[in-house]
Amino acid sequence: MYPETFEGFQVDSTETWTTFHKREITPKPLEDYDVEIQIQACGVCGSDVHTISGGWGDQHFPLAVGHEIIGKALRVGPKVTLVKPGQRVGLGAQLYSCLECKQCKNDNETYCVHQMDTYGAVWPDTGIVTQGGYCSHVRAHQHWVFPIPDALETARAAPMLCAGLTAFSPLVRNGCGPGKKVGIVGMGGIGHFGIMFAKALGAETWVISRTHAKEADAKELGADGFIATADKDWNVPHKFSFDLIINTANSSEGFDLERYLSLLDVHGRWISVGLPEGAGQEVKTNTFMSNGCLIGASHLGSRKEMIQMLQLAADKGLKSWIEEIPISEKGLTEAVTRLKKNDVKYRFTMVGYDKVFTQV
């Protein structure tokens, strides 16, 4: 007997963004290529806080957020070939793309103009709003449902589904590997993955942070070097030395972009993946003319990259730094409140779904 409705913890408005209500939720119908996942754990992403607190504008409330999902494939549509019932699987920040356009056919499906987010998107045929991983179940197109290697623990694998991929994709797309020097700006949820993956891919890996407070953690995660921007003339000894810098910073306050860009070698690349609220930095041509560096950004990653990343983590024994919190109204309030204050090292994972949701 499969559930016709799901359960989930929803927020009702940006004014009450720390208050969660457990409710019955009606999902979209299970279609030919859909997989229904019974959720076992979900990471807590900065995107969740930006969304429910109003930092990213209007949303479709009431809303259950969460898009770093691990669970069991409960049932699948009749045309599903990539997933079998009972398999442990993951779902990240995206649950649909058309798979027909040029982008989708070139492993750029995260840039599909028809892509849909795991939560807060509206199914055009039904008007149903997608609800995320703070729920008992979720339904997604099979292309966006990924097998989880046996070597990865559920709670530690969950944050890789968004934060991990957000760091991994720009690394592999921009040449991270042996013989390259890579910088990771910001040492939070995404940044700590950037360090691990850059090092696992064979690059000389440096962390660029505001202070020395996280230097010991950076070294433990595998960093070869550390730069603190609070130090006087911090950029001078390192000018023209980096091939690639991934900017994961979640704040642009006091951010001297020109000094960061001075670290790059000629035609080196600066790729931003953090999404701070507010206007961000002003960019002028002369800011990056001295070394001809290239400025870009990256959005999530492809199915191919997700599977590659998970296997790399399994093969290298990479482990997310997480704190587990049992899912409940109180637990979710604690998680989003502490994340807003950056009181986490370096990712929360909500667990204990079997204690609060009916199991099949």
N, C-alpha and C positions, 0 to 999 in steps of 0.2 A: 504494500500500500504506500503510494507516494503522496507527499503533501500537495494539496491544491493551492494552499497559501503558505507563505513563509512568515517568519518572525524576525524582527530587527529593532535595533536601537536608533531612533531618529531624533534629529534636532529640528525644532519648529521655526527658528528665525535666527538672524544674526544677533539680535538683542539677547537671546537666551542660548548662545552657542555652546555653553558648558553644561547645559541641561539636556539629558538624554531620556527618551521615553521608549519603553519596550512596547511594540505594537505588532499587529497582524498586517502583512504586506501582500498585495496581489501582484505576482510577477507576470511578465509577458508570457504568452503561450510557448510551450516547448516546440520548436520548429525542426525541420529536417536535419540541419547541421548544428544544432545546439547541444551543449553539454550542461547538465544540471549538477552543480557541485554542492555537497554538504560540507560546510566550512568547518575547519578544525582550528585555524589560527589566522590572524591578520595583523600585519604590521601597521603601525601608526605613522603616517607620512605628514610632512609639513604641508602638503597640499590639502590634507583634511582640515587643518587649522585655518589656512588661508580661505578655504571654501566656506566653512560654517561661521567664521568670525566676520565675514564681509570684505576681507581684503582683496578678493578677486571679483567683487561686484555681485550683482543679483544672482540668486540661485532658485532652483525649483524645490521649495520646502513644502512639506516635511521631507527630510532627507537623511538617509543612513549613508555615511561616507565609509572610507576604507577601501584601498585597492592594492593591497599586498597580501593576496589570499592564497592559502594552502588548504586543501581539503580532499575529500573522496568523491570521485565521479560516481554520482548516484544512478543516473540514467542518461542515455544519449538518444539523439534523434536517429531516425532510420537511415540517414545517409552519412552518418559520422564514421570516419575511418581512422582518425588519429588518436582516439581515446577509447578505452574499454571501461565498462562499469566496474567499480571497485578499485580502480587505479588511483594512486595518489597524484594529484595534479595541482598546478598553480595557475593563477590568473592575476595579471597586473592591472595597469591603469587604463587599458583599452580592451574593449570586448567585441568590437566589430570594425571591419572595413570592407569595401566592396569586392576586393580581390580580383577586379576586372580592369582597373585603370593601369596606366603606365607605371605609376608609383608602386602599386601593389605587386605588379609583375616583376619589378626590379628590386625586391626586398626593401622597399621603402614604404611599406604599408602603414607605418605609423604617421606618414604624411598624407595619407589618402584624404581627399576632401570630404568623403563620406564617413570618416572614422567617428566612432562613438566612444565616449568615456564610460568607464565601469560604473561610475555613479554620476547623477545629475544631468544625464543626457535624456532626450525624449525620443522614444521609438516612433517614427513617423506614421506608421500604420495604426497604432493603438493609442498614442498619446501617453503611454505609460512611462514614467520617469525611472531610469535605471537606479537601483539601490545597491550599495556597496557591501563591503566585507564585514560590517558590524551587524550582520544578519545571519540567520541560520543557513541559508542557501543562496545561490546565485546562478543565473543562466547566462551562458555566453557562447558565441560561435566557436566551433572547435579550433579554428586557426589560432585563437588567442588563449587556448588552454594548453598548458605545457606539462609534460611528464617531469616529475621531480626525481632525480637520481637517488638511489637507496642510501648513498653515503651521507646525504644532507639531512640534518635534523629539521623537523617541521618548523619549530619556532625560529630557528636561525635562518632557514631558507626563505621565510615569508618576506622579510624586508628586501631581499634581492629582487623580488618581482617588480618593484618600481625603482627604489633607490639604487639597487645594484645595477640594473640595466641602464639607468640614466647615466651612471658613471662609465659603464663598460662600452656602450655603443660609441660614444665619441672617441674613446681611446683606440679602439680597433679601426674606426673609420679614418683616423688621422695619424696612423702610422706608429702607434706605440709598440715598442718591441726592443730587442737587443740593439745596442748602439745608440739609442735615443735617450735624451734627458727630458723628463716629464715633471711638471710641477702641478700640484693639487692645491688650489686656493680654497681655504675653508675646511675645517676638520669636524664636520658634523655627520649626519646620517648618510648623506651621499659621499662626502669627502672621505670618510673612513673606508668606504668601498673603493673609491678611486685609488687610494694608496695600495690596498691589497691587490687589486686587479692590475694596476700599472706594473707593480713589482712581479706579479705572477706572469705577466706577458713579457718580462725580461728587460724592462726599461730601468735606467737609473732614476729613482723616484724621490722627489723632494716635496716637502710640505711648506706652504706659505700661509702663515697664520698671524693674527694680530699681535699676540704675545707668545711667550715661551711656555705658557701654562700646560699646553698639550704636547710638549716636545717628547716627553717620555712615552706617552701613548703612541705617538707617531713612529718612534723607533721600534716599539713593540709590534706595531702593525707591519713593519718592514721598510720604513722610509730610510733612504740613504743620507738625507740631509734635511735641515729645517731652517727656515727663514722667518724671523719675527718682524713684522712691519712697524712695530713700536720702536725698534732699534734705530739709532741715528744712521742716516745714509744707507739704509738696509739694502737698497737695490744696487748700489754702486759696484760691489765686488762680483755681482752676478749678471751684469749686463751682457747681452748677446750670447747667453749660454744655454737657453732652453729651446728645444725643438717644438714643444707642445705644452700648453698650460690649460688645464681644465678648471674653470671657475665654478665652484659649487656654492659660493657664499649666498646666504639668505638675506643679507642686508647690504645696502650700498652706502650706508652712512659713513662719511669720512673716507670714502674710497678714492684714492688717487690713481685713476686708471693709467695715466701716462707712465707712472713709475713702474706699475706692474708690467705694462707692455714693453718697457725698456729691457726686461729680462729676456725677451725672445731674440733668437738668432734671426738673420735675414730671412724673410718670408716664413718665419715661425708662426704657429697658429695659437690663437686665443679662442677657446670655445667655452661659452657660458651655458650652464645647465640649471643654475639656481634661478629662482623667479621671485626676487624681492618685490615687496609692495612699493608703490610710489613711482616717481618719475625715472629713477635710475641715473646713470652717468650721462653727461654731455660728451658726445664723440665728435671730434673735429679731425679733418684730414691730417693736419700736422701732428696730431697725437700719435699716429702710427707711421708717419713718413720716414722717420730716421732709420728704421730697420725694415720698412716695407712689410710689416707683419700683417697677417690676415685675421679678421675678427669674424667669428661665427657663433652659432648656437646649435643645440641638438635637442631633439624631442624623443624621449623613450628609446626604442630600438625595435628591430624586426624580430620575427619568430626565430629566424636563423641565428641571430645574435643572442637571443634569450637562451636557446638550447646550448649554444657554445659556451655562454657564461656559466650556466648551471653545471655543465660538465667540467669546466675548468675549476670551479669551486670544489667540486667533488674530488677531482684528481689531485688537486694541490692541498686539500684539507683546509680550505679557507672557511673561517667562521665569523659570522656577523657578531658584533658586540651588541648584545641586547639585554633589556630588562623585561621580564615577563610580568604581565598584569592580567589577572582574571577578568574576563569581560563581564560587565554589569553596568548599571547606571553610574555607580560610584567609581568603578574602575576606569570607565571612559572619561569621566570628568577629571579624574586625576591625570590621566595620560595626556589629554589635550591641554590642560592647564599647565602642566610641567613642560610640555613641548613648546608652548608659547614662550616660556621663560628660558628655553634652552637647557632645562634641567634634565638632561638625559645623556647617557654615554653608551652607545651613540644612537640607539633605536629602541623603541618600545614594540613588543609583540603582544597582542591580546590573545589569551589562551583560555582554556576551560569552557569551550563552547558546549561540550557535552553536559555541563552542569546546569546550563540555563536554557538550552534549546532542546526540543524533542528530537530524539535520534531515530533513524530508520535503519 
